[in-house]
Amino acid sequence: MSKDELLKNKDKLLEIYSKTHSKSQKPALLTKKERKVLGIGKDEGRATVKYARISSRKVKIVLDLIRGKGIDEAYGILKHTPKASSEILLKLLESAEANAVNNNELDRDSLYVAEAYANQGPTYKRIRPRARGSAYRIRKRTSHITLVLKERK
């Protein structure tokens, strides 16, 4: 569809998007172009890191600390938390803040961590030689981390 057609059908598309699927309870999927024309996602700053070489279980501990906090408080928590994932999350928070302020013109002082989640990524399998020709498997786990900042009303 062209941009004019999308704007003409804006009400119908927003109605479709606001409904949820009967089984999965998820909203209808729109294309990137449709989301851009309708302005969906312009009220947030989102950043993701894929294939981070840390287990999602370790990341979730720190994510629970910053979820729902203001941006300055989240920075303070991440800088003073002695966990390996806090360094990765600090960079991710800076990226999400830059996306919110520069791309979507949101006010930096009213931002807070609305969503924060870590999903399991692919696991790299390695072999460790053991006694009498046997081998142990080493699992190097990865994760996909997503951080969403929104403005407080």
C-alpha positions as CSV (number, residue, x, y, z in Angstrom):
1,M,0.0,0.0,0.0
2,S,1.1,3.5,-0.6
3,K,1.4,6.1,2.1
4,D,-1.8,7.9,1.0
5,E,-3.8,4.6,1.1
6,L,-2.4,3.9,4.6
7,L,-3.4,7.3,5.9
8,K,-6.9,6.9,4.3
9,N,-7.3,3.5,6.1
10,K,-5.7,4.7,9.3
11,D,-8.8,4.2,11.5
12,K,-9.4,0.7,10.1
13,L,-5.7,-0.3,10.6
14,L,-5.6,1.1,14.2
15,E,-8.8,-0.9,15.0
16,I,-7.2,-4.1,13.7
17,Y,-4.0,-3.4,15.6
18,S,-5.8,-2.7,18.9
19,K,-7.7,-6.1,18.7
20,T,-5.9,-9.1,20.1
21,H,-5.8,-12.6,18.6
22,S,-8.3,-15.0,20.3
23,K,-5.8,-17.6,21.2
24,S,-2.4,-15.9,21.6
25,Q,-3.8,-12.6,23.1
26,K,-1.2,-10.7,21.0
27,P,-2.0,-7.7,18.7
28,A,-2.1,-8.1,15.0
29,L,1.3,-7.7,13.2
30,L,1.8,-4.7,11.0
31,T,4.6,-4.1,8.6
32,K,7.3,-1.6,9.4
33,K,5.9,0.9,6.9
34,E,2.4,0.7,8.4
35,R,3.8,1.2,11.9
36,K,5.8,4.2,10.8
37,V,2.8,5.9,9.0
38,L,0.5,5.2,12.0
39,G,3.0,6.5,14.5
40,I,3.2,3.3,16.5
41,G,6.3,3.0,18.6
42,K,7.0,6.8,18.6
43,D,6.3,7.1,22.4
44,E,9.3,4.9,23.4
45,G,13.0,4.3,23.0
46,R,13.9,0.7,22.3
47,A,17.3,-1.0,22.2
48,T,18.2,-4.6,21.8
49,V,21.4,-6.6,21.9
50,K,21.4,-10.0,20.2
51,Y,23.8,-12.9,20.9
52,A,25.3,-11.4,24.1
53,R,27.7,-13.9,25.5
54,I,26.1,-14.2,28.9
55,S,23.4,-16.5,30.1
56,S,19.9,-14.9,30.2
57,R,19.4,-16.3,33.7
58,K,22.3,-14.0,34.9
59,V,20.9,-11.0,33.0
60,K,17.4,-11.4,34.5
61,I,18.8,-10.8,38.0
62,V,20.0,-7.3,37.2
63,L,17.0,-6.5,34.9
64,D,14.6,-7.1,37.8
65,L,16.6,-4.4,39.8
66,I,16.0,-1.7,37.2
67,R,12.5,-2.5,35.8
68,G,10.1,0.4,36.5
69,K,12.8,2.7,37.8
70,G,13.6,6.2,36.5
71,I,16.5,6.6,34.1
72,D,18.9,8.3,36.6
73,E,18.2,5.7,39.2
74,A,18.7,2.9,36.7
75,Y,22.1,4.3,35.8
76,G,23.1,4.4,39.5
77,I,22.0,0.8,40.1
78,L,23.9,-0.5,37.0
79,K,27.1,1.4,37.8
80,H,27.2,0.0,41.4
81,T,26.1,-3.5,40.8
82,P,29.0,-6.0,40.8
83,K,27.6,-8.3,38.1
84,A,29.0,-9.2,34.7
85,S,25.7,-8.3,33.0
86,S,25.5,-4.7,34.4
87,E,28.2,-3.5,32.0
88,I,26.3,-4.8,29.0
89,L,23.0,-3.4,30.3
90,L,24.6,0.0,31.0
91,K,25.6,0.3,27.3
92,L,22.1,-0.9,26.3
93,L,20.4,1.7,28.5
94,E,22.6,4.5,27.0
95,S,21.5,3.3,23.5
96,A,17.8,3.2,24.4
97,E,18.1,6.7,25.9
98,A,19.7,8.0,22.7
99,N,17.0,6.4,20.6
100,A,14.3,7.9,22.8
101,V,15.8,11.4,22.9
102,N,17.2,11.8,19.4
103,N,14.8,9.7,17.2
104,N,11.5,10.2,19.0
105,E,12.1,13.6,20.7
106,L,11.1,12.4,24.2
107,D,12.0,14.3,27.4
108,R,15.0,12.7,29.0
109,D,14.1,13.7,32.6
110,S,10.7,11.9,32.5
111,L,12.0,8.6,31.0
112,Y,11.7,5.3,32.9
113,V,12.4,1.6,32.2
114,A,9.0,0.4,31.0
115,E,10.0,-3.1,29.8
116,A,13.2,-5.1,30.3
117,Y,13.5,-8.7,29.3
118,A,16.2,-11.3,28.3
119,N,15.4,-14.3,26.1
120,Q,17.7,-17.3,25.6
121,G,19.8,-17.2,22.4
122,P,21.6,-20.1,20.7
123,T,24.0,-22.1,22.8
124,Y,27.5,-22.7,21.5
125,K,28.6,-26.3,22.2
126,R,32.3,-27.0,22.9
127,I,34.1,-30.2,23.9
128,R,36.4,-30.6,26.9
129,P,38.7,-33.7,26.8
130,R,38.4,-36.0,29.8
131,A,40.1,-39.1,31.1
132,R,40.3,-42.3,29.0
133,G,39.3,-40.7,25.7
134,S,35.9,-39.4,26.8
135,A,34.7,-35.9,26.5
136,Y,32.5,-33.4,28.4
137,R,30.3,-30.9,26.7
138,I,30.7,-27.3,27.5
139,R,27.7,-25.1,26.9
140,K,28.4,-21.4,26.2
141,R,25.0,-19.7,26.5
142,T,24.0,-16.5,24.8
143,S,21.0,-14.2,25.2
144,H,18.9,-11.6,23.4
145,I,18.3,-8.6,25.7
146,T,15.7,-5.9,25.1
147,L,15.2,-2.6,27.0
148,V,12.3,-0.2,26.4
149,L,12.1,3.4,27.8
150,K,8.9,5.4,28.0
151,E,7.9,8.8,29.3
152,R,6.0,9.1,32.6
153,K,2.7,10.9,32.1
